[in-house]
């Protein structure tokens, strides 16, 4: 008979990095999704261009606002945990709202 006492410990030590990577991916996806929802909410709350700038400055100074004839574009960079490991320092988020949608 062989002694199998250390077998589960070795498997557990091999699976720890995989579990940590999955956990960090879930956290990154959750953070990016949360930030995107926040940008969409800011865009939907604004009635006109002046309101967009007011809401942005009250909530977050890191958001870039571009106003065109038909659209309001909100852009933000979000840092991620796993992105530093794979040499990608940020995620770019972009939300486009049509000005016609703001009047509804």
N, C-alpha and C positions, 0 to 999 in steps of 0.2 A: 504494500500500500504506500502511496505517495502522500506527503504532507501538503495539504492545500490551504494552509492557514493564511498565507500572504497574498493569495490570488485576488481576493476582493479588494484589498488595499491597493494593489497595483492597478487594477481596473479603475478604481475611484480616482487615483492620482492622474491617470491618463485622461479621464473625462472632465476633470476640473477646468482645464483651459477651454474646452469646447463649451461647457456650460457658461463660463464667464463671457465668452464671445457672444453667445446667443443672448445673454442678459443685457450686454452693452448694446447690441443691435436693437433689441426691444426698447430700451431706454431712448436711444437716438431717434427711432421712428416715432415714438410717443412725443418726444420733445419737438421734433419738426412738425408733426401733425398739429400739436397744440399751438405752435406759433403761426401756422398757416390759418387755422381757425380764427385766431385772434386778428390776423390781418383781414380776413374776410368779414369779420364782425365790424372792424373799424370802417371798412369800405361801405358796408351796408348801412351804417349809422349816419353817414355824412349826407347832408341834403345838397350842399353845393361845394364848390372848391374851397371856400374859406373854412367851412366846417371840417373838411378833410385835414387841413393843416392844423386846426385847433385840436382835433382829436389825436392827431399824431404827436404833437408836442406834449400833450397831457399824458399820454400813455408810454411812448417810447421814442427816444431821440435817434435811435439807430435805423429808423425806417426812412428809405428814400422815396420821395413822392415825385412822380412825373405826370403832369396834366397835359393831355392832348385835346384836340377839338371834340372827340367823341368819348374818350376813355380817361379814367384815373388809374394810374399804375402804381402799386405799392410794392416795393422790393426791400428785402431784409436778408442779411447773412446770419445764419444760426450756427454756432459752434457745436460740434458733436464730440462724443467721447471716443468712439471707434475711428472717427475720421482722422484723428491725429496719428493713429497707428498706421493707416494706409496712405499717409502723406496727402490727405485732403483735409484742409484745416476748417472747412466750413461747408454748409449747405446753402445754396441760393434759393430763396423763396420769391415768387412773383405772383401777385394777385392783380387781375385786371377787372375793373368795374366799368360798365358802360354808364355814361351820364344819364341816359334814359331810364335805367333801372333805379337810379337814385331818386327820381321824382315819384315813383310809385309808393 
